[in-house]
Amino acid sequence: MKKFLVLVLCFLLVLSLVGCGTKPTEEEPSTTTAGELNGPGGDLETIRDDVCELYLTVLEDLWNVDSGLNSEISQIGIDLSELSHLTEVEKDTVMGKFASKHNIPYIVGTWEELCEQGFIDKENLYWEDGLFFSIKTNEDAEWNLPNLKEGDSIPELTSFDAHKWRSGLGAYFFGQCTAQKNDDGTWSYTVGHEMIA
């Protein structure tokens, strides 16, 4: 038993000396580690601030359109489960920052899960005191890239659909959105079409 404890202590000592995770260099974009967010013992996965900012902008844009849907809500639901462009830690970061900005608690889950948990009235298609947000990757997106010459870098692109939902007659959709990483490291996006229900 003593040998086992000595081995564990040696292993922990080696880990503390070597370190875990990656440290950004000055040339890399600004990042935050989940450990910094979660405190001691947090996950050390690197969070890409630029990508998180893209989806925070999308959520904020959804919040601002058809603002009547936002009235008298005391909670929001957010589903990023089908957004393959973000890691799980980044999804948590985006959801937390968005909810914090509006000073409102959030619930993670799909629309169906929130119905099962009793937040959304599935029969009457209504969330009395809440608003549901969802962003998912558009896996069927097709790209018309310009002719690239040898040595040209392929642009970093992603496509997604996003919506907010209050009821069967109260929803707003951003469809076939396309986002591209700009030369300065920021992201911009365009909405293919918008729908209101």
C-alpha atoms as a printed R data frame, in Angstrom:
    type eleno elety resid chain resno       x      y       z
1   ATOM     1    CA   MET     A     1   0.000  0.000   0.000
2   ATOM     2    CA   LYS     A     2   2.879  2.377   0.815
3   ATOM     3    CA   LYS     A     3   4.464  1.691  -2.572
4   ATOM     4    CA   PHE     A     4   1.195  2.537  -4.314
5   ATOM     5    CA   LEU     A     5   0.880  5.846  -2.435
6   ATOM     6    CA   VAL     A     6   4.493  6.729  -3.217
7   ATOM     7    CA   LEU     A     7   3.867  6.012  -6.931
8   ATOM     8    CA   VAL     A     8   0.747  8.190  -6.940
9   ATOM     9    CA   LEU     A     9   2.584 11.057  -5.236
10  ATOM    10    CA   CYS     A    10   5.478 10.762  -7.706
11  ATOM    11    CA   PHE     A    11   3.038 10.791 -10.619
12  ATOM    12    CA   LEU     A    12   1.309 13.910  -9.292
13  ATOM    13    CA   LEU     A    13   4.663 15.602  -8.742
14  ATOM    14    CA   VAL     A    14   5.735 14.864 -12.329
15  ATOM    15    CA   LEU     A    15   2.423 16.226 -13.642
16  ATOM    16    CA   SER     A    16   2.807 19.441 -11.685
17  ATOM    17    CA   LEU     A    17   6.374 19.923 -12.975
18  ATOM    18    CA   VAL     A    18   5.592 19.108 -16.603
19  ATOM    19    CA   GLY     A    19   2.229 20.860 -16.659
20  ATOM    20    CA   CYS     A    20  -0.929 19.977 -18.520
21  ATOM    21    CA   GLY     A    21  -2.638 21.744 -21.380
22  ATOM    22    CA   THR     A    22  -1.243 24.200 -23.878
23  ATOM    23    CA   LYS     A    23  -0.175 27.743 -23.298
24  ATOM    24    CA   PRO     A    24  -0.894 30.223 -26.096
25  ATOM    25    CA   THR     A    25   2.037 32.063 -27.625
26  ATOM    26    CA   GLU     A    26   1.982 35.741 -28.465
27  ATOM    27    CA   GLU     A    27   1.245 34.903 -32.111
28  ATOM    28    CA   GLU     A    28  -1.861 32.877 -31.297
29  ATOM    29    CA   PRO     A    29  -5.280 34.519 -30.832
30  ATOM    30    CA   SER     A    30  -6.413 35.388 -27.364
31  ATOM    31    CA   THR     A    31  -7.838 32.371 -25.588
32  ATOM    32    CA   THR     A    32  -9.132 31.483 -22.187
33  ATOM    33    CA   THR     A    33  -8.740 28.075 -20.634
34  ATOM    34    CA   ALA     A    34 -11.674 26.335 -19.063
35  ATOM    35    CA   GLY     A    35  -9.506 25.897 -15.991
36  ATOM    36    CA   GLU     A    36  -9.460 29.670 -15.618
37  ATOM    37    CA   LEU     A    37 -13.252 29.698 -15.827
38  ATOM    38    CA   ASN     A    38 -13.885 26.669 -13.653
39  ATOM    39    CA   GLY     A    39 -11.239 27.345 -11.037
40  ATOM    40    CA   PRO     A    40  -8.879 24.749  -9.570
41  ATOM    41    CA   GLY     A    41  -9.391 21.310 -10.987
42  ATOM    42    CA   GLY     A    42 -11.234 22.688 -14.048
43  ATOM    43    CA   ASP     A    43 -10.924 21.229 -17.514
44  ATOM    44    CA   LEU     A    44  -7.797 22.554 -19.249
45  ATOM    45    CA   GLU     A    45  -9.280 22.550 -22.748
46  ATOM    46    CA   THR     A    46  -8.506 25.750 -24.663
47  ATOM    47    CA   ILE     A    47 -11.492 27.952 -25.480
48  ATOM    48    CA   ARG     A    48 -11.428 29.773 -28.813
49  ATOM    49    CA   ASP     A    49 -12.688 33.240 -27.953
50  ATOM    50    CA   ASP     A    50 -13.189 34.199 -31.614
51  ATOM    51    CA   VAL     A    51 -15.543 31.275 -32.320
52  ATOM    52    CA   CYS     A    52 -17.436 31.800 -29.064
53  ATOM    53    CA   GLU     A    53 -17.883 35.469 -29.982
54  ATOM    54    CA   LEU     A    54 -19.447 34.454 -33.333
55  ATOM    55    CA   TYR     A    55 -22.186 32.427 -31.663
56  ATOM    56    CA   LEU     A    56 -22.710 35.001 -28.916
57  ATOM    57    CA   THR     A    57 -23.346 37.519 -31.707
58  ATOM    58    CA   VAL     A    58 -25.857 35.164 -33.353
59  ATOM    59    CA   LEU     A    59 -27.735 34.672 -30.067
60  ATOM    60    CA   GLU     A    60 -27.704 38.418 -29.447
61  ATOM    61    CA   ASP     A    61 -29.022 39.130 -32.948
62  ATOM    62    CA   LEU     A    62 -31.826 36.626 -32.349
63  ATOM    63    CA   TRP     A    63 -32.588 38.271 -29.002
64  ATOM    64    CA   ASN     A    64 -32.939 41.658 -30.696
65  ATOM    65    CA   VAL     A    65 -35.271 40.633 -33.562
66  ATOM    66    CA   ASP     A    66 -38.979 40.425 -32.820
67  ATOM    67    CA   SER     A    67 -38.323 41.663 -29.288
68  ATOM    68    CA   GLY     A    68 -41.972 41.181 -28.304
69  ATOM    69    CA   LEU     A    69 -41.182 37.478 -27.882
70  ATOM    70    CA   ASN     A    70 -38.781 38.414 -25.053
71  ATOM    71    CA   SER     A    71 -41.405 40.076 -22.852
72  ATOM    72    CA   GLU     A    72 -42.197 38.762 -19.389
73  ATOM    73    CA   ILE     A    73 -39.748 35.860 -19.483
74  ATOM    74    CA   SER     A    74 -37.955 34.626 -16.385
75  ATOM    75    CA   GLN     A    75 -35.802 31.906 -17.984
76  ATOM    76    CA   ILE     A    76 -34.355 30.791 -21.283
77  ATOM    77    CA   GLY     A    77 -33.626 27.405 -22.759
78  ATOM    78    CA   ILE     A    78 -30.598 26.936 -24.991
79  ATOM    79    CA   ASP     A    79 -29.776 24.008 -27.275
80  ATOM    80    CA   LEU     A    80 -26.338 23.920 -28.899
81  ATOM    81    CA   SER     A    81 -26.155 20.110 -28.932
82  ATOM    82    CA   GLU     A    82 -26.137 19.944 -32.741
83  ATOM    83    CA   LEU     A    83 -23.552 22.690 -33.191
84  ATOM    84    CA   SER     A    84 -20.434 20.778 -34.224
85  ATOM    85    CA   HIS     A    85 -18.281 23.916 -34.574
86  ATOM    86    CA   LEU     A    86 -17.962 24.300 -30.782
87  ATOM    87    CA   THR     A    87 -16.507 22.003 -28.147
88  ATOM    88    CA   GLU     A    88 -18.619 21.185 -25.095
89  ATOM    89    CA   VAL     A    89 -16.621 23.637 -22.986
90  ATOM    90    CA   GLU     A    90 -17.107 26.369 -25.588
91  ATOM    91    CA   LYS     A    91 -20.852 25.671 -25.687
92  ATOM    92    CA   ASP     A    92 -21.007 26.080 -21.912
93  ATOM    93    CA   THR     A    93 -19.056 29.331 -22.207
94  ATOM    94    CA   VAL     A    94 -21.370 30.766 -24.884
95  ATOM    95    CA   MET     A    95 -24.540 29.820 -22.999
96  ATOM    96    CA   GLY     A    96 -23.257 31.173 -19.701
97  ATOM    97    CA   LYS     A    97 -22.114 34.499 -21.160
98  ATOM    98    CA   PHE     A    98 -25.353 35.014 -23.089
99  ATOM    99    CA   ALA     A    99 -27.544 34.316 -20.059
100 ATOM   100    CA   SER     A   100 -25.320 36.449 -17.837
101 ATOM   101    CA   LYS     A   101 -25.532 39.403 -20.231
102 ATOM   102    CA   HIS     A   102 -29.326 39.354 -19.929
103 ATOM   103    CA   ASN     A   103 -29.251 38.495 -16.221
104 ATOM   104    CA   ILE     A   104 -31.559 35.538 -16.703
105 ATOM   105    CA   PRO     A   105 -31.162 31.865 -15.734
106 ATOM   106    CA   TYR     A   106 -30.820 29.310 -18.503
107 ATOM   107    CA   ILE     A   107 -31.692 25.654 -18.940
108 ATOM   108    CA   VAL     A   108 -29.698 23.423 -21.266
109 ATOM   109    CA   GLY     A   109 -31.712 21.006 -23.368
110 ATOM   110    CA   THR     A   110 -33.462 20.313 -26.624
111 ATOM   111    CA   TRP     A   111 -37.004 21.514 -27.244
112 ATOM   112    CA   GLU     A   112 -38.276 17.972 -26.618
113 ATOM   113    CA   GLU     A   113 -36.311 17.691 -23.360
114 ATOM   114    CA   LEU     A   114 -37.724 20.983 -22.098
115 ATOM   115    CA   CYS     A   115 -41.217 19.723 -22.927
116 ATOM   116    CA   GLU     A   116 -40.564 16.494 -21.009
117 ATOM   117    CA   GLN     A   117 -39.280 18.490 -18.023
118 ATOM   118    CA   GLY     A   118 -42.479 20.569 -17.958
119 ATOM   119    CA   PHE     A   119 -41.020 23.929 -18.987
120 ATOM   120    CA   ILE     A   120 -42.745 24.005 -22.384
121 ATOM   121    CA   ASP     A   121 -46.429 23.156 -22.764
122 ATOM   122    CA   LYS     A   122 -46.143 20.716 -25.675
123 ATOM   123    CA   GLU     A   123 -49.885 20.301 -26.106
124 ATOM   124    CA   ASN     A   124 -50.562 24.044 -26.442
125 ATOM   125    CA   LEU     A   125 -47.160 24.831 -28.005
126 ATOM   126    CA   TYR     A   126 -46.320 27.595 -25.550
127 ATOM   127    CA   TRP     A   127 -43.655 28.538 -23.012
128 ATOM   128    CA   GLU     A   128 -45.401 30.950 -20.679
129 ATOM   129    CA   ASP     A   129 -42.361 32.448 -18.946
130 ATOM   130    CA   GLY     A   130 -39.499 31.289 -21.134
131 ATOM   131    CA   LEU     A   131 -37.817 31.609 -24.492
132 ATOM   132    CA   PHE     A   132 -36.007 28.808 -26.336
133 ATOM   133    CA   PHE     A   133 -32.849 29.380 -28.439
134 ATOM   134    CA   SER     A   134 -31.224 26.841 -30.724
135 ATOM   135    CA   ILE     A   135 -28.257 26.877 -33.118
136 ATOM   136    CA   LYS     A   136 -27.296 23.809 -35.134
137 ATOM   137    CA   THR     A   137 -24.723 23.163 -37.830
138 ATOM   138    CA   ASN     A   138 -26.128 22.966 -41.344
139 ATOM   139    CA   GLU     A   139 -24.527 19.713 -42.507
140 ATOM   140    CA   ASP     A   140 -26.006 20.078 -46.016
141 ATOM   141    CA   ALA     A   141 -24.324 23.406 -46.787
142 ATOM   142    CA   GLU     A   142 -22.591 23.712 -50.141
143 ATOM   143    CA   TRP     A   143 -19.733 26.134 -50.754
144 ATOM   144    CA   ASN     A   144 -18.880 28.061 -53.904
145 ATOM   145    CA   LEU     A   145 -15.243 28.821 -53.259
146 ATOM   146    CA   PRO     A   146 -13.249 31.144 -55.515
147 ATOM   147    CA   ASN     A   147 -10.481 29.631 -57.618
148 ATOM   148    CA   LEU     A   148  -7.600 29.144 -55.246
149 ATOM   149    CA   LYS     A   149  -4.035 29.426 -56.461
150 ATOM   150    CA   GLU     A   150  -1.203 27.298 -55.172
151 ATOM   151    CA   GLY     A   151  -0.242 28.546 -51.736
152 ATOM   152    CA   ASP     A   152  -3.623 30.217 -51.101
153 ATOM   153    CA   SER     A   153  -5.178 29.199 -47.826
154 ATOM   154    CA   ILE     A   154  -8.655 27.729 -47.821
155 ATOM   155    CA   PRO     A   155 -11.011 30.075 -45.985
156 ATOM   156    CA   GLU     A   156 -12.405 28.836 -42.679
157 ATOM   157    CA   LEU     A   157 -16.169 28.563 -43.109
158 ATOM   158    CA   THR     A   158 -19.159 27.155 -41.285
159 ATOM   159    CA   SER     A   159 -22.897 27.084 -41.882
160 ATOM   160    CA   PHE     A   160 -25.724 26.918 -39.358
161 ATOM   161    CA   ASP     A   161 -29.416 27.511 -38.691
162 ATOM   162    CA   ALA     A   162 -30.596 29.402 -35.606
163 ATOM   163    CA   HIS     A   163 -33.942 30.223 -34.047
164 ATOM   164    CA   LYS     A   164 -35.745 31.481 -31.005
165 ATOM   165    CA   TRP     A   165 -39.121 30.090 -30.006
166 ATOM   166    CA   ARG     A   166 -41.804 31.204 -27.562
167 ATOM   167    CA   SER     A   167 -44.850 29.462 -29.033
168 ATOM   168    CA   GLY     A   168 -46.284 27.830 -32.116
169 ATOM   169    CA   LEU     A   169 -47.203 31.314 -33.311
170 ATOM   170    CA   GLY     A   170 -44.201 33.133 -31.872
171 ATOM   171    CA   ALA     A   171 -40.811 32.201 -33.312
172 ATOM   172    CA   TYR     A   172 -38.034 33.702 -35.424
173 ATOM   173    CA   PHE     A   173 -35.616 31.788 -37.663
174 ATOM   174    CA   PHE     A   174 -32.249 32.521 -39.262
175 ATOM   175    CA   GLY     A   175 -31.807 29.906 -41.995
176 ATOM   176    CA   GLN     A   176 -28.778 28.829 -44.041
177 ATOM   177    CA   CYS     A   177 -26.407 31.199 -42.276
178 ATOM   178    CA   THR     A   178 -22.813 31.278 -43.515
179 ATOM   179    CA   ALA     A   179 -19.913 32.397 -41.356
180 ATOM   180    CA   GLN     A   180 -16.340 33.065 -42.407
181 ATOM   181    CA   LYS     A   181 -13.234 33.805 -40.417
182 ATOM   182    CA   ASN     A   182 -11.785 37.162 -41.478
183 ATOM   183    CA   ASP     A   183  -8.118 38.011 -41.968
184 ATOM   184    CA   ASP     A   184  -8.057 39.801 -38.600
185 ATOM   185    CA   GLY     A   185  -9.184 36.612 -36.800
186 ATOM   186    CA   THR     A   186 -12.762 37.731 -36.175
187 ATOM   187    CA   TRP     A   187 -15.835 36.044 -37.647
188 ATOM   188    CA   SER     A   188 -18.688 37.541 -39.635
189 ATOM   189    CA   TYR     A   189 -21.860 35.862 -40.812
190 ATOM   190    CA   THR     A   190 -24.715 36.375 -43.226
191 ATOM   191    CA   VAL     A   191 -28.247 35.048 -42.962
192 ATOM   192    CA   GLY     A   192 -29.503 33.115 -45.990
193 ATOM   193    CA   HIS     A   193 -33.163 33.704 -45.148
194 ATOM   194    CA   GLU     A   194 -35.276 34.849 -42.207
195 ATOM   195    CA   MET     A   195 -38.702 33.564 -41.200
196 ATOM   196    CA   ILE     A   196 -41.180 34.592 -38.558
197 ATOM   197    CA   ALA     A   197 -43.948 32.418 -37.174
